[in-house]
Amino acid sequence: MQTSIGAGAPVTVSRRVLGLRCRACGQEYETQATHVCPACFGPLDVAYDYAEISRRVSRASIEAGPTSMWRYRDLLPLPDDAPIVSLGEGLTPLIKADRLGAELGLRNLYLKNDSMNPTNSFKDRVVSVAISWGRAHGFQTFGCASTGNLANSVAAYSARAGMDCYVFIPDDLEAGKVTATSVFQPHLVAVRGNYDQVNRLCSQLLEDLPWGFCNLNLRPFYAEGSKTLTYETAEQLGWRLPDEIVIPIASGCQFVRHRRAVGELIDLGLAPEPAALPRLTGAQALGCAPVYNAWRAGSQRVQPVRPDTIARSIAIGNPSDGGDVVRIAAETGGVVEAVSEPEIVDAIRLLARTEGIFTEPAGGVTIGVLAKLARSGRWSGEEVVVAYVTGHGLKAAEAVADSKLDHLIEIDPSLRSFQERVLRTAKE
Amino acid sequence: MPQFRIPGPLRNLSGGQPVVEVQAEDLRGAIDALDGLHPGFKGRLLDDQGEPREFVNLFLNEDDVRLGDGLASKLKATDEIAIVPAVAGGSARRTFVTGATGFIGSATSVSS
């Protein structure tokens, strides 16, 4: 079967994929590289033939698959004969967080540590799908608008695939994220503006360029990679769904996909249907909280804001899927909560001190919201709660740079100095 | 005169033109003027209450108009108004038969 796409190349259509469907108006389209409904500008999602998928997929088929997120390939939109571009993404640790749980009164707290991905953020899941799909469909050049983590990942996977790469970032990103992108030697374009402005520019560039922008025209396929986080969580919990998942919110793209993943796990019989759906709870920084603001106002209409937060990787002031986050949080019994800048830093330190995990400020937002909700009495203590930690702290070490001074003791190279300054201090 | 940048999915309304100049004092007037030149734009950009539709982003030069004065934004002769969906492109070629789930069509309906 053949269909046409934006790049004009003929493609193989997966038997599992029916095409694209507008989430807003329901209009359906052939498989192609675009994510905007021409009729209403709503977002396009991949439409699957679940009857075909259910014939293929089972717990056993998944468990027999590769030790990466590609064990869920039957639930991803890549044609069966397309080679994947992989750096070993996914199947990251799900850690039972007893020490953090003890501080928060949660006896069944788990952390999905997605900072263990190849470029140290969950973005490797979505980029692996996007670039695999794009390469299979004739794209020679890849790009993205990025708050940093996506830039790292697109540059790395483009290098892995031997493809040309253009990465657009705000000009004031954290140095660690710029370095971790430029080392892969993409065309790195620093735009004098914030992420929303970079994203708008890239949307306009696409009018004339035959490129695969991972988070723009490849977005329907890219976004599907997010689902694997929740598939893995269920599998690592012994094929059961948690009671609640705390998820950082930027555009809201991954949040929407986790709801889809939950539905697929249940509908395909991979996880038993729970008495209630897992509550999906969103976390934002107060310095960039358009979805939290809409949630508080009881509205699915998200008003954009100008971001001002250290949680740069989720600083999206005009979130494309924000309205759906509000809807899904309400549908599942979750909430959307936000934390201040000091609370973000405190949460980074809390996670590091209790569980040995160093997360970037976006992870501080997630753990900060987890802590805030726990301390407000949201949970009895027995619920299975999972927090998604989606990026590594070394990417934005500036956020906690002051903390090194808290625990640094300088001594002379002598036993006496050690005894006087270290042992005595420890006793005090 | 202020000018609109028209995204791909809406160029069928502008006769294929990527840029349309209009005479207007403010953004609401500019949309009226655009619709006068090329009928159909107003209905695609604004809802029944006359506000921008959910998935329509309007930028006055570099800024999202929702962060400023919205449709009341005053215009200068050199201003550029960009109509930006999340991304442009694509065209409706076929409508799937929606199945009982309200989501899944038949696999054969997408072949061409």
HADDOCK unambig.tbl for C-alpha pairs under 7 A between the chains (distance, minus, plus):
assign (segid A and resid 1 and name CA) (segid B and resid 111 and name CA) 5.64 0.50 0.50
assign (segid A and resid 1 and name CA) (segid B and resid 112 and name CA) 6.79 0.50 0.50
assign (segid A and resid 2 and name CA) (segid B and resid 111 and name CA) 6.47 0.50 0.50
assign (segid A and resid 2 and name CA) (segid B and resid 112 and name CA) 6.07 0.50 0.50
assign (segid A and resid 3 and name CA) (segid B and resid 111 and name CA) 6.81 0.50 0.50
assign (segid A and resid 3 and name CA) (segid B and resid 112 and name CA) 6.04 0.50 0.50
assign (segid A and resid 6 and name CA) (segid B and resid 90 and name CA) 6.78 0.50 0.50
assign (segid A and resid 18 and name CA) (segid B and resid 105 and name CA) 6.95 0.50 0.50
assign (segid A and resid 18 and name CA) (segid B and resid 107 and name CA) 5.59 0.50 0.50
assign (segid A and resid 18 and name CA) (segid B and resid 110 and name CA) 6.13 0.50 0.50
assign (segid A and resid 19 and name CA) (segid B and resid 110 and name CA) 6.72 0.50 0.50
assign (segid A and resid 27 and name CA) (segid B and resid 95 and name CA) 6.54 0.50 0.50
assign (segid A and resid 28 and name CA) (segid B and resid 95 and name CA) 5.21 0.50 0.50
assign (segid A and resid 28 and name CA) (segid B and resid 96 and name CA) 5.79 0.50 0.50
assign (segid A and resid 29 and name CA) (segid B and resid 92 and name CA) 5.64 0.50 0.50
assign (segid A and resid 29 and name CA) (segid B and resid 93 and name CA) 6.34 0.50 0.50
assign (segid A and resid 29 and name CA) (segid B and resid 94 and name CA) 6.01 0.50 0.50
assign (segid A and resid 29 and name CA) (segid B and resid 95 and name CA) 6.43 0.50 0.50
assign (segid A and resid 30 and name CA) (segid B and resid 93 and name CA) 6.93 0.50 0.50
assign (segid A and resid 30 and name CA) (segid B and resid 110 and name CA) 6.00 0.50 0.50
assign (segid A and resid 34 and name CA) (segid B and resid 89 and name CA) 5.91 0.50 0.50
assign (segid A and resid 34 and name CA) (segid B and resid 90 and name CA) 5.86 0.50 0.50
assign (segid A and resid 35 and name CA) (segid B and resid 87 and name CA) 6.65 0.50 0.50
assign (segid A and resid 36 and name CA) (segid B and resid 85 and name CA) 6.90 0.50 0.50
assign (segid A and resid 36 and name CA) (segid B and resid 86 and name CA) 6.45 0.50 0.50
assign (segid A and resid 36 and name CA) (segid B and resid 87 and name CA) 5.86 0.50 0.50
assign (segid A and resid 36 and name CA) (segid B and resid 88 and name CA) 6.35 0.50 0.50
assign (segid A and resid 38 and name CA) (segid B and resid 9 and name CA) 5.24 0.50 0.50
assign (segid A and resid 38 and name CA) (segid B and resid 90 and name CA) 6.65 0.50 0.50
assign (segid A and resid 38 and name CA) (segid B and resid 91 and name CA) 6.22 0.50 0.50
assign (segid A and resid 41 and name CA) (segid B and resid 55 and name CA) 5.38 0.50 0.50
assign (segid A and resid 41 and name CA) (segid B and resid 56 and name CA) 6.66 0.50 0.50
assign (segid A and resid 41 and name CA) (segid B and resid 85 and name CA) 5.75 0.50 0.50
assign (segid A and resid 42 and name CA) (segid B and resid 55 and name CA) 5.67 0.50 0.50
assign (segid A and resid 47 and name CA) (segid B and resid 104 and name CA) 6.51 0.50 0.50
assign (segid A and resid 48 and name CA) (segid B and resid 104 and name CA) 6.50 0.50 0.50
assign (segid A and resid 49 and name CA) (segid B and resid 104 and name CA) 6.14 0.50 0.50
assign (segid A and resid 49 and name CA) (segid B and resid 107 and name CA) 6.48 0.50 0.50
assign (segid A and resid 203 and name CA) (segid B and resid 86 and name CA) 6.40 0.50 0.50
assign (segid A and resid 203 and name CA) (segid B and resid 87 and name CA) 4.82 0.50 0.50
assign (segid A and resid 203 and name CA) (segid B and resid 88 and name CA) 6.85 0.50 0.50
assign (segid A and resid 207 and name CA) (segid B and resid 8 and name CA) 6.61 0.50 0.50
assign (segid A and resid 207 and name CA) (segid B and resid 88 and name CA) 6.48 0.50 0.50
assign (segid A and resid 216 and name CA) (segid B and resid 87 and name CA) 5.99 0.50 0.50
assign (segid A and resid 217 and name CA) (segid B and resid 87 and name CA) 6.42 0.50 0.50
assign (segid A and resid 304 and name CA) (segid B and resid 66 and name CA) 6.90 0.50 0.50
assign (segid A and resid 304 and name CA) (segid B and resid 67 and name CA) 6.75 0.50 0.50
assign (segid A and resid 305 and name CA) (segid B and resid 67 and name CA) 6.86 0.50 0.50
